[in-house]
Amino acid sequence: MSTSRRRHTRRALERAFSGAVRSASAAAIVTAVALASACAASPQEAPGHGESATPTSSPTPTGPVVGDDSGLDWADEFDGALDAWRRSTGAGDWGVGSIVFYTDRDTNAFVQDGVLSIVARAEQGTDDEGRSADYTSARLVSRDAFLYGRFEARIKAPSGGGLWSAFWLLGVYDDQTGWPDVGEIDIVELVREGDTAHSTVWGNWAGHDEAWSLKIETPAEDGSWADDWHVFAAEWDPTGVTFSIDDEETGRLTPADMEDGWEWALTRPVNIVLNLAVGGDWPGEPNVDTPFPAALQVDWVRVYDTEITPAR
């Protein structure tokens, strides 16, 4: 595990989140990648135009129940419709060079046999504003917002050139406050072959047109984090954020890690975001070996010991 600090120009990065605010907002929005704990259901195939992206299956123990003594306050076990989520849509680079059109199509996000599949496809699409992209995918944002707590998800990510899987939290916007001042927690991001799990917190560098980030990088011991199902999690309280994979702590980030002039932005409710991006400055372009359709699969998302702001 390694920790790094980075600064980023605000103007370029905030474009990445304007679309999520436009279609997913009102009550709350958050940027972060978080995933976490234990075991779950038996995942199935993610079909697409005669092809399939097949995950590794595993046993399915009974999970906790909202309101029991586990502290579970909110969960989506993906046993039915995606009513707990908004779809953030649009084509463009999203401020990070992506070449993807996030759609509201059921072919890009659907539930089957207790598993959510977010599927990236090599197909052209054009959004309502006339912007086009060579790939389609989906980006889901929770309708409810959350202040502090433990956020976890059991995920099976795809691997391949140009793929970028993310589970993250984005702070709620208002008329006066946008990104990066609203804060962001990337619980987990996996790019390309998924050999390293990236966990990041973001904030504003006071007096500068820049954002800052603190990152924890956790290499897979054998192969890739995309080889199997894993629980990615973040435990967030007023003193900092602790990240873990399969209940093993990978690192903690706190205000004490910041440089002079950096502001800790993680003080407002967030929304949960799940998406599979294609292309961009970080993962690069897809190549002939990229396995389209590619599926980011999620067995469940759970939030413990939190304060919920219900969707309005």
VMD Tcl script that draws the C-alpha trace (Angstrom):
set ca {
  {0.00 0.00 0.00}
  {1.26 3.48 -0.82}
  {-0.09 6.98 -0.16}
  {0.30 9.94 -2.50}
  {-0.70 13.61 -2.65}
  {-1.77 15.39 -5.84}
  {-3.03 18.79 -6.98}
  {-5.38 19.23 -9.93}
  {-6.76 22.19 -11.83}
  {-10.33 22.81 -10.80}
  {-11.58 23.94 -14.20}
  {-10.75 20.68 -15.95}
  {-11.92 18.39 -13.18}
  {-15.22 19.98 -12.23}
  {-16.60 19.21 -15.70}
  {-16.49 15.54 -14.75}
  {-19.15 16.09 -12.12}
  {-21.47 18.64 -13.75}
  {-23.40 15.90 -15.54}
  {-23.92 13.91 -12.36}
  {-25.25 17.02 -10.65}
  {-27.56 17.82 -13.55}
  {-29.28 14.41 -13.64}
  {-28.83 12.99 -10.20}
  {-29.12 15.88 -7.89}
  {-31.66 17.90 -5.98}
  {-31.56 16.16 -2.65}
  {-27.95 15.02 -2.73}
  {-24.88 14.03 -4.69}
  {-21.52 12.62 -3.68}
  {-18.30 11.53 -5.23}
  {-16.44 8.61 -3.87}
  {-15.41 5.17 -4.42}
  {-16.34 2.79 -1.65}
  {-16.75 -0.92 -1.45}
  {-16.81 -3.52 1.29}
  {-17.41 -6.65 3.33}
  {-18.25 -10.36 3.48}
  {-19.85 -12.70 0.96}
  {-22.97 -12.69 -1.17}
  {-25.04 -13.99 -4.01}
  {-24.36 -16.22 -6.92}
  {-23.66 -13.84 -9.83}
  {-24.88 -14.55 -13.33}
  {-23.94 -13.55 -16.86}
  {-24.33 -10.05 -18.25}
  {-25.69 -10.72 -21.75}
  {-25.35 -8.39 -24.68}
  {-26.13 -8.85 -28.35}
  {-25.26 -12.53 -28.35}
  {-22.22 -12.06 -26.12}
  {-21.76 -12.32 -22.37}
  {-19.40 -11.09 -19.69}
  {-19.17 -13.98 -17.24}
  {-18.11 -13.37 -13.61}
  {-16.83 -15.78 -11.00}
  {-19.63 -17.09 -8.80}
  {-19.46 -17.81 -5.09}
  {-21.66 -19.02 -2.20}
  {-24.38 -16.79 -0.83}
  {-24.74 -16.53 2.94}
  {-27.65 -14.64 4.45}
  {-26.78 -10.97 4.90}
  {-27.74 -8.45 7.59}
  {-31.16 -6.79 7.61}
  {-31.86 -3.07 7.83}
  {-32.83 -2.25 11.40}
  {-31.23 -5.30 13.03}
  {-28.46 -5.06 15.63}
  {-25.74 -4.97 12.94}
  {-26.19 -1.20 12.55}
  {-27.29 -1.55 8.91}
  {-29.30 1.55 7.99}
  {-29.59 1.29 4.20}
  {-29.03 -1.47 1.65}
  {-29.73 -2.49 -1.90}
  {-29.44 -6.25 -2.38}
  {-30.51 -5.87 -6.04}
  {-33.49 -8.17 -5.72}
  {-35.79 -5.97 -7.82}
  {-36.03 -2.71 -9.74}
  {-33.39 0.03 -9.49}
  {-35.78 2.36 -7.63}
  {-33.10 3.51 -5.18}
  {-30.97 5.01 -7.98}
  {-31.03 7.80 -10.53}
  {-29.28 7.40 -13.86}
  {-26.83 10.19 -14.62}
  {-26.82 10.47 -18.41}
  {-24.90 12.19 -21.18}
  {-21.99 11.84 -23.59}
  {-18.65 13.63 -23.45}
  {-15.30 13.48 -21.75}
  {-16.74 14.16 -18.25}
  {-13.65 16.28 -17.52}
  {-11.36 13.24 -17.49}
  {-11.11 12.47 -21.19}
  {-13.67 9.65 -21.22}
  {-15.21 8.58 -24.52}
  {-18.47 7.21 -23.17}
  {-22.20 7.93 -23.40}
  {-23.92 7.17 -20.08}
  {-27.46 6.10 -20.98}
  {-30.73 5.25 -19.24}
  {-31.05 2.05 -21.27}
  {-31.75 -1.27 -19.63}
  {-29.03 -2.80 -21.80}
  {-26.45 -0.72 -19.92}
  {-27.75 -1.24 -16.37}
  {-30.03 -4.02 -15.20}
  {-30.67 -6.46 -12.36}
  {-30.68 -10.19 -12.97}
  {-30.67 -13.02 -10.41}
  {-29.84 -10.67 -7.53}
  {-26.91 -8.93 -9.22}
  {-26.63 -5.43 -10.71}
  {-24.73 -5.32 -14.02}
  {-23.41 -2.04 -15.40}
  {-22.40 -2.92 -18.95}
  {-20.09 -0.98 -21.26}
  {-20.68 -1.64 -24.94}
  {-18.73 -0.81 -28.07}
  {-21.57 1.01 -29.81}
  {-22.09 4.58 -30.91}
  {-24.63 6.77 -29.18}
  {-25.77 10.40 -29.17}
  {-27.29 12.19 -26.19}
  {-30.11 14.78 -26.13}
  {-27.62 17.62 -26.62}
  {-26.17 16.10 -29.78}
  {-22.92 14.86 -28.23}
  {-21.72 11.50 -29.48}
  {-19.47 8.74 -28.18}
  {-18.24 5.39 -29.48}
  {-19.11 3.52 -26.28}
  {-22.17 3.33 -24.02}
  {-22.36 2.53 -20.33}
  {-24.27 3.57 -17.18}
  {-23.69 5.73 -14.14}
  {-26.00 5.24 -11.14}
  {-26.40 7.75 -8.30}
  {-28.27 6.96 -5.08}
  {-31.47 8.92 -4.53}
  {-30.81 9.16 -0.79}
  {-27.85 11.02 0.68}
  {-25.76 9.98 3.67}
  {-23.66 11.71 6.33}
  {-20.86 9.57 7.76}
  {-20.97 5.81 8.26}
  {-19.54 2.64 6.74}
  {-20.13 2.21 3.00}
  {-19.47 -1.14 1.40}
  {-20.19 -3.04 -1.78}
  {-19.42 -6.51 -3.07}
  {-18.11 -6.09 -6.59}
  {-16.74 -8.02 -9.52}
  {-14.97 -5.61 -11.88}
  {-14.05 -6.20 -15.52}
  {-10.48 -5.91 -16.80}
  {-9.15 -4.62 -20.09}
  {-7.61 -1.64 -21.80}
  {-9.60 1.56 -21.39}
  {-11.93 0.28 -18.63}
  {-12.45 2.28 -15.44}
  {-14.69 0.89 -12.69}
  {-15.65 3.14 -9.80}
  {-17.55 3.01 -6.52}
  {-17.49 6.44 -4.91}
  {-19.24 9.16 -2.91}
  {-19.96 12.70 -4.09}
  {-20.89 15.57 -1.79}
  {-24.26 17.25 -2.17}
  {-24.24 20.36 -4.31}
  {-26.14 23.58 -3.59}
  {-26.41 26.99 -5.26}
  {-23.23 28.24 -3.63}
  {-21.08 25.11 -3.50}
  {-19.81 22.85 -6.27}
  {-16.95 20.45 -6.81}
  {-14.37 20.11 -5.29}
  {-15.67 22.08 -2.31}
  {-18.45 19.52 -1.77}
  {-15.85 16.79 -1.28}
  {-15.45 13.35 -2.79}
  {-14.47 9.91 -1.53}
  {-13.43 7.35 -4.11}
  {-13.84 4.11 -2.22}
  {-12.38 2.12 -5.06}
  {-11.32 2.73 -8.65}
  {-9.95 -0.06 -10.83}
  {-8.44 0.80 -14.20}
  {-7.29 -1.35 -17.10}
  {-6.32 -4.80 -15.73}
  {-7.26 -3.86 -12.16}
  {-3.93 -4.80 -10.61}
  {-4.10 -1.88 -8.14}
  {-7.07 -0.66 -6.06}
  {-7.10 3.15 -5.84}
  {-8.87 4.87 -2.91}
  {-8.93 8.68 -2.80}
  {-10.32 11.70 -0.97}
  {-10.69 15.11 -2.65}
  {-11.02 18.71 -1.53}
  {-10.33 22.35 -2.38}
  {-6.98 24.14 -2.22}
  {-7.93 27.50 -0.71}
  {-7.09 30.53 -2.84}
  {-6.13 28.47 -5.88}
  {-8.01 27.24 -8.93}
  {-7.10 23.69 -8.00}
  {-8.37 20.58 -6.26}
  {-6.23 18.35 -4.08}
  {-6.35 14.62 -3.57}
  {-4.90 12.07 -1.15}
  {-4.67 8.55 -2.53}
  {-4.07 5.06 -1.16}
  {-2.88 2.50 -3.71}
  {-3.19 -1.20 -2.88}
  {-1.64 -3.68 -5.35}
  {-3.24 -7.11 -5.69}
  {-1.00 -9.78 -4.21}
  {-1.77 -12.26 -6.97}
  {-3.06 -11.26 -10.38}
  {-5.75 -8.60 -10.28}
  {-8.54 -7.28 -8.08}
  {-10.74 -7.97 -11.12}
  {-10.09 -11.72 -10.97}
  {-12.77 -12.37 -8.35}
  {-15.45 -10.82 -6.15}
  {-14.28 -8.46 -3.40}
  {-15.88 -6.28 -0.75}
  {-14.60 -2.70 -0.93}
  {-15.43 -0.38 1.97}
  {-14.88 3.03 3.46}
  {-15.58 4.02 7.04}
  {-16.08 7.79 7.24}
  {-16.40 9.91 10.36}
  {-15.52 13.54 11.24}
  {-11.88 12.57 11.89}
  {-11.12 10.86 8.57}
  {-11.76 7.94 6.21}
  {-10.55 4.34 6.64}
  {-10.51 2.08 3.58}
  {-10.61 -1.72 3.48}
  {-10.83 -4.64 1.08}
  {-12.42 -7.90 2.24}
  {-12.36 -6.56 5.82}
  {-8.62 -5.94 5.70}
  {-7.72 -2.28 6.31}
  {-5.70 -0.78 3.46}
  {-5.16 2.69 4.90}
  {-6.61 5.79 6.55}
  {-6.66 9.42 5.37}
  {-7.23 12.34 7.75}
  {-6.95 16.15 7.79}
  {-3.48 15.72 9.28}
  {-2.32 14.35 5.90}
  {-3.17 17.57 4.07}
  {-0.70 20.24 2.99}
  {-0.94 23.91 4.03}
  {-3.89 25.65 2.45}
  {-5.84 22.49 1.73}
  {-9.39 22.39 3.06}
  {-11.07 19.22 4.38}
  {-14.33 19.13 2.44}
  {-15.86 15.94 3.83}
  {-18.44 17.55 6.09}
  {-21.68 17.34 4.11}
  {-23.98 14.49 3.00}
  {-22.97 12.46 -0.03}
  {-24.58 10.32 -2.69}
  {-23.28 6.90 -3.67}
  {-22.13 6.58 -7.29}
  {-21.47 3.41 -9.32}
  {-20.18 3.65 -12.87}
  {-18.09 1.97 -15.54}
  {-16.23 4.49 -17.71}
  {-14.46 3.86 -21.00}
  {-11.32 5.70 -22.08}
  {-9.81 8.79 -20.57}
  {-6.54 10.24 -19.38}
  {-6.05 7.54 -16.78}
  {-7.10 4.17 -18.29}
  {-6.21 5.11 -21.87}
  {-8.01 3.91 -24.98}
  {-9.63 0.48 -25.36}
  {-7.70 -1.94 -27.54}
  {-8.44 -5.02 -29.64}
  {-8.25 -7.20 -26.52}
  {-10.76 -5.18 -24.46}
  {-13.66 -7.60 -23.83}
  {-16.81 -5.78 -24.91}
  {-19.45 -6.01 -23.61}
  {-17.70 -5.50 -20.28}
  {-19.68 -5.73 -17.04}
  {-19.13 -4.15 -13.63}
  {-21.22 -6.39 -11.38}
  {-22.46 -5.50 -7.90}
  {-23.94 -8.07 -5.53}
  {-25.01 -5.53 -2.93}
  {-24.40 -2.06 -1.49}
  {-24.78 -1.50 2.28}
  {-24.47 1.52 4.56}
  {-24.05 1.24 8.33}
  {-24.29 3.76 11.17}
  {-25.21 6.71 8.98}
  {-27.58 9.67 8.96}
  {-29.84 9.43 5.90}
  {-31.27 12.38 3.99}
  {-34.16 10.83 2.04}
  {-34.69 11.72 -1.62}
  {-37.14 14.57 -2.20}
}
mol new
graphics top color blue
foreach p $ca { graphics top sphere $p radius 0.5 }
foreach p [lrange $ca 0 end-1] q [lrange $ca 1 end] { graphics top cylinder $p $q radius 0.2 }
display resetview
